[in-house]
Amino acid sequence: MGRLLTITRSDSVEFGVRKSAYIPQVKVGKRSLGFVTVVLFLVLSLFYLAQANQIATKGYKIRELEERKTTALEKQERLNIEAARLRSIKEIQNNASSSQMVPATEINYVSPDKSFAKK
């Protein structure tokens, strides 16, 4: 039968003497509890600061994009107003008179007959 290796607290190597096995004991006192509490508090604080910083950065980006959107909408509105102004009849008449166009006095209508090419 094989022998088992047993880690004991005693330094003796006598065969046949019963020895108690080594069981590590963790003692939690006031100092270690305080240290763990402080470390946990610091880790949570760093996590909170990282999250707050991330949210603030996204807030600035959102504000910048909203300003760009507002500017683009204002520009679009100005361009729509300008397009409507240029399409107005009065503007077309003013452009026609300023380019020295005259109203037609004689109108000739062309009737579709066989002289036109058809496919």
C-alpha positions in Angstrom: 0.0 0.0 0.0 1.4 3.4 -0.9 2.1 6.2 1.5 0.3 9.5 1.3 2.1 12.8 1.6 0.7 14.8 4.5 1.8 18.3 5.2 1.9 18.8 9.0 2.6 21.6 11.4 5.3 19.7 13.3 8.9 19.3 12.2 9.2 15.7 13.4 9.5 12.9 11.0 8.8 10.0 13.3 7.0 7.1 11.8 3.9 5.9 13.5 3.2 9.1 15.5 -0.1 10.7 14.7 0.3 14.3 13.4 -2.4 16.8 12.6 -2.6 18.0 9.0 -1.9 21.6 8.2 -5.0 23.6 7.5 -4.4 27.2 6.5 -6.4 29.6 8.6 -7.4 33.0 7.4 -7.8 35.4 10.2 -10.0 38.4 9.5 -9.4 41.2 11.9 -10.3 44.8 12.0 -7.3 45.9 10.0 -7.8 43.5 7.2 -11.5 44.2 7.1 -10.8 47.9 6.9 -8.2 47.4 4.2 -10.6 45.4 2.1 -13.3 48.0 2.6 -11.0 50.8 1.5 -9.8 48.9 -1.6 -13.4 48.0 -2.5 -14.4 51.6 -2.1 -11.5 52.8 -4.3 -12.4 50.4 -7.0 -16.0 51.3 -7.0 -15.1 55.0 -7.0 -12.8 54.6 -10.1 -15.6 52.7 -11.8 -18.1 55.4 -11.1 -15.7 58.1 -12.3 -15.0 56.3 -15.5 -18.8 55.9 -16.1 -19.4 59.6 -15.3 -16.6 60.7 -17.7 -18.0 58.5 -20.5 -21.5 59.9 -20.0 -20.2 63.5 -20.0 -18.2 62.9 -23.2 -21.2 61.4 -25.0 -23.3 64.4 -23.8 -20.9 66.8 -25.4 -20.9 64.8 -28.7 -24.8 64.8 -28.6 -24.9 68.6 -28.1 -22.5 69.1 -30.9 -24.5 66.9 -33.3 -27.7 68.7 -32.3 -26.1 72.1 -33.1 -25.0 70.8 -36.5 -28.5 69.5 -37.1 -30.1 72.8 -36.2 -27.7 74.6 -38.5 -28.4 72.3 -41.3 -32.2 72.7 -40.9 -31.9 76.5 -40.8 -29.8 76.3 -44.0 -32.4 74.1 -45.6 -35.2 76.4 -44.7 -33.3 79.4 -46.2 -32.6 77.5 -49.4 -36.3 76.5 -49.7 -37.4 80.1 -49.3 -34.8 81.2 -51.9 -36.0 78.5 -54.3 -39.7 79.6 -53.8 -38.7 83.2 -54.4 -36.9 82.3 -57.6 -39.8 80.2 -58.9 -42.3 83.0 -58.3 -44.1 84.5 -61.4 -43.0 88.0 -60.5 -39.4 87.0 -60.4 -39.7 85.2 -63.8 -41.3 88.3 -65.3 -38.6 90.5 -63.9 -35.9 88.3 -65.3 -37.7 88.2 -68.7 -37.9 92.0 -68.9 -34.4 92.5 -67.7 -33.0 90.1 -70.4 -34.8 92.3 -73.0 -37.4 89.8 -74.0 -40.6 91.0 -75.7 -44.0 89.4 -75.7 -44.8 87.5 -78.9 -47.1 89.3 -81.3 -47.8 86.5 -83.8 -48.2 82.9 -82.8 -47.8 80.1 -85.4 -49.1 76.6 -84.6 -47.7 73.6 -86.3 -50.1 70.9 -87.2 -48.9 67.3 -87.2 -49.0 66.1 -90.8 -46.9 63.7 -92.8 -44.0 66.1 -93.2 -42.8 65.2 -89.7 -40.7 62.0 -89.2 -42.5 59.3 -87.2 -41.2 56.0 -86.0 
